[in-house]
Amino acid sequence: MLFTKMHGLGNKYVFFNLLNNPLDNHDLSELARSVSDVNYGIGSDGMILICPSDKADFRMRIFNADGSEGKNCGNGLRCTAKYLYDNGYSESSQFTIETLGEIVEVEVELETNHKSTVRSVKVDMGEPKLQKADLPMEGDPFSSTINEPVIIENQEFHMTCLSMGNPHAILFVDDVKKFPLERWGPKIEHATLFPERVNVGIVHVLNEQEIDYRVWERGSGLTMACGTGACAAVVAAALNNRLKRELPITVHLPGGDLTILWDANNHVWKSGPAEYICHGELAIETCQTLFSR
Ligand SMILES: N[C@H](CCC[C@H](N)C(=O)O)C(=O)O
């Protein structure tokens, strides 16, 4: 099986193009765990399948490194858009991609002096969902969670929780590098408060147009970047009056910067790079081992 490995700011995935060759009745969770394994597989934060869609121009399915299927992936969407445009699946620079969470509009932004090269990708990530039912999380399903005190293992955290098609718990800290995210990330991810678990982001607002952000991803742990998380971080900061809406915000992640805008129409826009790492063929033994299970 041919694959392409790509990353968005160091958040890397193994991509399989299923537009003309479906992967019928295989254990996709097992495949995601295996290709993500850095010792016995290719090594990645997960797996992304590019599929046909009857609701949008294309469909993207994202699986985390633990095999769980995510409902959205901001970095994955930018990589998928670049792959589709570069490989001639869309003549237009704008098209739609269906995910489990949303149907999103993407636009590949081309180099001015080299029209066939994708410089970056802009994605309309849609509207943030602020009710507890949207994540989901325990409590009044129609209420929102803005700077609410939450006790995790006798430690109180003030959280702002929302969905960008997938669930995010955002905490504000004084220094993202000093906060022990590797310790508290998994505890919050697996807290019973979040029946389908949650992505955990920590945010330090630097000024009115810049934030630092680090993430512990549901199903993948610490990653270099999280596109949906960067969107959630900007929305959470605005909801807590730490940022003004309708200003483009630079989100500094360990892997690089994203530009996020929460506009007057309640849509969250994300712009950033997408890069190839390699193309390859999964060893047939791996496939046979995988598919014999
Ligand atoms: N771990 C996430 C999916 C990947 C999101 C992230 N890589 C992004 O770029 O948005 C979840 O299970 O909801």
PDBQT file of the ligand as one rigid body, heavy atoms in Angstrom, charges set to zero:
ROOT
HETATM    1  N1  LIG A 301      -6.603  14.406  18.610  1.00  0.00    +0.000 N 
HETATM    2  C1  LIG A 301      -7.741  15.048  17.952  1.00  0.00    +0.000 C 
HETATM    3  C2  LIG A 301      -7.672  14.859  16.418  1.00  0.00    +0.000 C 
HETATM    4  C3  LIG A 301      -6.446  15.552  15.775  1.00  0.00    +0.000 C 
HETATM    5  C4  LIG A 301      -6.522  17.052  15.911  1.00  0.00    +0.000 C 
HETATM    6  C5  LIG A 301      -5.242  17.821  15.632  1.00  0.00    +0.000 C 
HETATM    7  N2  LIG A 301      -4.102  17.097  15.187  1.00  0.00    +0.000 N 
HETATM    8  C6  LIG A 301      -5.502  19.051  14.748  1.00  0.00    +0.000 C 
HETATM    9  O1  LIG A 301      -4.620  19.458  13.983  1.00  0.00    +0.000 OA
HETATM   10  O2  LIG A 301      -6.617  19.635  14.884  1.00  0.00    +0.000 OA
HETATM   11  C7  LIG A 301      -9.058  14.426  18.496  1.00  0.00    +0.000 C 
HETATM   12  O3  LIG A 301      -9.091  13.232  18.780  1.00  0.00    +0.000 OA
HETATM   13  O4  LIG A 301     -10.036  15.183  18.602  1.00  0.00    +0.000 OA
ENDROOT
TORSDOF 0
